[in-house]
Amino acid sequence: MDVSLTLWVLTIVGLAALIAVDFFIGRKPHDVSIKEAGIWTIVWIVLAALFGLGLLVFAGGQPSGEFFAGFITEKSLSVDNLFVFVLIMAKFAVPSQYQQRVLLIGVLIALVLRAIFIAAGAAILASFAWVFYIFGAFLIYTAWKLIQEARADEEDEDWEENKLLKAAERRFGVADRYHGTKLWIQENGKRVMTPMLVVMLAIGTTDVLFALDSIPAIFGLTQDPYIVFTANAFALMGLRQLYFLIGGLLRKLVHLSYGLSIILGFIGVKLVLHALHESGVHVPEISIPVSLGVICLVLIVTTITSLRASKKQAAAEAAQGPNEGSPKDSIEA
């Protein structure tokens, strides 16, 4: 897809305008209701769908299909990010009325960092076709690792700050409490960061770690930087509302890791086949319609089986009753 500089500028300006509207509406700190989160989640999904349909009309079926496949993949992978976001919010004890502001700025930081990743990835792939082998192998390895973690059934309820964040805290210092939405304050004559700025940086920089698998994954579906960027942008910008909408549902998606591992493994195989094809080896390539169908099917099956498993587990715990718990639990009851 041949994208002019003018279209790039118009797209970035349009996305910035949407972000500004989102920021203006949610500028006053408040607790986000399920209704508000649901409305904005639908708005972002509709906007993404309209953008995809626009690609269909003006660019054809191939770019449109690549966008929808990339958007759905990035959206599903971003749901996994929410687990970590919940841990970060708990670790920094973010007041509920400030969480929507934290997520908005954190997602913006993540979007900028991902744009850099996308530009670098596009340049590398354009110059070195053999990188497809590395991306494919990495995704297959990541898929296997996800399965191993899911089978281990070990929940890591802790989150550790990355080195960059720790260095910033040592360099500038951090206030001992929140000061509204302020990012910097004067404390004992010294300018220090507030916990609000620290948690925003935590959200933004932690998302970069997730980009290590999501960026190669979408490059497995399309090598067009414009589609890669816009799919990431629409997937990330609706993440804040999704956090409040399905926060309670996250624990019920017990099979999510299996579904994501299948998707990543599938795209990894697609990348390897594409690399072999580029090397002159006659192998079948997986089309975008097939990729889109597989991704949607896996997500639907994963969601259904997760909800059924959660329902059975809840029923079993309810049937067990307090009398069958530990002596300590019985005393406390």
Number of C-alpha atoms within 10 A of each C-alpha: 12 8 11 8 9 9 12 12 11 11 14 15 12 12 16 12 12 15 15 13 12 14 15 10 9 14 13 13 15 14 14 17 11 14 11 13 19 15 12 17 21 14 13 19 16 12 14 21 17 12 18 23 18 13 19 16 11 10 14 13 16 15 20 22 22 26 32 21 25 31 27 20 27 23 21 20 24 21 21 16 18 21 15 18 21 15 16 21 19 13 13 15 14 16 16 13 14 18 22 23 21 23 22 24 19 23 24 18 19 23 22 13 16 23 18 13 18 23 14 13 17 18 12 14 15 11 9 10 15 15 17 24 18 16 25 27 17 19 27 23 16 19 24 17 14 20 19 14 13 17 11 9 10 8 8 8 9 10 13 11 14 11 9 11 17 14 12 14 17 9 11 14 17 21 20 9 11 19 13 12 16 12 16 17 15 11 12 7 7 10 14 18 23 24 24 26 18 22 25 25 21 24 25 25 20 20 24 18 11 15 20 16 17 23 22 25 27 28 24 24 25 20 17 18 20 21 25 24 24 21 25 27 24 22 24 23 22 22 22 22 24 21 23 22 21 16 16 9 12 16 13 20 20 20 20 25 21 21 26 23 23 21 25 30 22 21 27 28 21 22 28 22 21 22 22 19 14 14 11 9 11 10 12 11 15 16 13 21 15 10 22 19 11 16 23 16 13 16 20 13 13 20 18 12 16 19 17 15 16 16 13 12 13 13 11 11 12 10 10 11 9 13 10 11 11 10 11 8 11 11 7 7 9
